[in-house]
Amino acid sequence: MPSVTVTHRYAHPPEKVFDAWLNPDLARRFLFTTETGEVVRCDIDPRVGGRYTIVDRRPPNDEYLPDGGDIEHVGEYLEIDRPRRLVFTFGVPQFQPGFTRVTVEIAPDGNGCRLTLTNDDVPAEWTEPNRGGWTMILGSLARELG
């Protein structure tokens, strides 16, 4: 199955960018949410073998939920190597059974850092929506970090 890779440069140190992914108070503001959605649950157990559940409530006329409702994003942390690498499974059970694998790699870049996210084993029909979603998430993270 295909992989999707997106990158983003941040004007922040790698530690700050890395920590955002595992901090529920910050993650709920950028991870798996949209401009019109609202995260109503953000549970993160930030350890290898720990799990996360993030539920985004979407309004009616949403692209994926025309009648509105909740979208649950779930997974398990496979590798946590602060501040350079985070690997986790990713699933959205109501749309696709099974899980994909996400690798977040963060490298120093001048006075900031560069994040490269690779999502492996993406079903072909979800490749472009997946790319758009991760691009939006990385942009939202930049706004939340200020």
C-alpha positions in Angstrom: 0.0 0.0 0.0 1.1 3.6 -0.6 2.9 5.9 1.8 2.2 9.6 2.3 5.0 12.0 3.3 4.6 15.6 4.3 7.1 18.1 5.8 6.9 21.4 7.7 9.5 23.7 9.1 8.9 25.2 12.5 10.6 28.2 14.1 10.8 26.3 17.4 13.2 23.9 19.0 12.6 20.2 18.3 11.7 19.5 21.9 8.8 22.0 21.8 7.4 20.6 18.5 7.9 16.9 19.7 6.2 17.5 23.1 3.1 19.0 21.4 2.2 15.6 20.0 2.0 14.0 23.5 0.5 16.9 25.5 -3.3 16.4 25.5 -4.0 20.1 26.2 -2.1 21.1 23.1 -2.8 18.1 20.9 -6.5 18.6 21.2 -6.1 22.0 19.4 -4.3 20.6 16.3 -4.3 16.8 16.1 -7.1 15.3 14.0 -9.4 18.3 14.2 -10.7 20.7 11.5 -11.6 24.4 11.6 -15.3 23.5 11.9 -14.8 20.6 14.3 -14.4 20.5 18.0 -12.4 17.9 19.9 -14.6 16.5 22.6 -12.2 13.8 23.9 -8.4 13.7 23.9 -6.9 10.9 25.9 -3.2 10.3 25.5 -1.1 7.8 27.3 2.4 9.0 26.2 4.5 5.8 26.6 5.5 2.9 24.3 2.5 0.6 24.3 0.3 3.5 25.5 -2.8 4.4 23.5 -4.5 7.6 22.3 -8.1 8.4 21.5 -9.1 11.7 20.0 -12.7 12.4 19.1 -13.5 15.3 16.8 -17.2 16.4 16.6 -18.1 17.6 13.1 -21.0 19.8 12.2 -23.6 18.9 9.6 -22.4 19.2 6.0 -19.0 18.0 6.9 -17.1 16.4 3.9 -16.9 13.0 5.6 -20.0 13.1 7.8 -22.8 15.0 5.9 -25.1 14.6 8.9 -22.5 15.7 11.4 -21.3 13.6 14.3 -18.1 12.3 16.0 -15.0 10.9 14.3 -12.8 8.8 16.5 -9.1 8.6 15.9 -7.2 5.8 17.8 -3.8 4.2 17.9 -0.9 3.0 20.0 2.6 4.5 20.5 5.3 2.1 19.1 8.4 4.3 19.6 9.0 7.5 21.5 12.5 9.0 21.1 12.3 12.6 22.3 12.9 14.9 20.6 13.7 13.3 17.3 11.2 10.4 16.5 7.7 9.3 17.3 6.0 6.3 15.8 2.4 5.3 16.3 -0.4 3.4 14.7 -3.3 5.3 13.4 -6.9 4.2 12.8 -10.3 5.7 12.1 -12.5 2.6 12.7 -15.7 4.1 11.3 -14.1 4.6 7.8 -11.5 1.9 7.5 -10.8 -1.2 9.5 -7.2 -1.7 10.6 -4.4 0.6 11.2 -1.7 2.5 9.3 1.7 3.4 10.7 2.8 7.0 11.3 6.5 8.1 11.7 7.2 11.6 12.9 10.9 12.6 12.5 12.1 16.0 13.8 15.6 17.4 13.0 17.2 20.7 14.0 17.2 23.2 11.2 18.9 26.5 11.9 17.1 28.2 14.8 14.1 25.9 14.4 13.4 22.4 13.2 12.0 20.4 10.3 9.3 17.8 10.8 8.8 15.0 8.3 5.7 12.8 8.8 5.4 9.5 6.9 2.1 7.6 7.0 2.7 4.0 5.7 0.2 1.5 4.5 -2.5 4.0 3.4 -5.3 2.5 1.3 -5.0 3.9 -2.2 -8.4 5.6 -2.0 -7.3 7.5 1.1 -3.9 8.7 -0.2 -4.9 12.2 -1.2 -7.4 12.9 1.6 -4.6 11.6 4.0 -2.0 13.9 2.5 -4.4 16.9 2.8 -5.3 15.9 6.4 -1.7 15.7 7.5 -0.7 18.9 5.8 -3.6 20.7 7.6 -2.5 19.1 10.9 1.1 20.3 10.5 -0.1 23.8 9.6 -2.5 23.8 12.6 0.5 22.8 14.9 2.5 25.8 13.6 -0.4 28.1 14.5 -0.8 26.6 17.9 2.9 26.9 18.7 2.7 30.6 17.8 
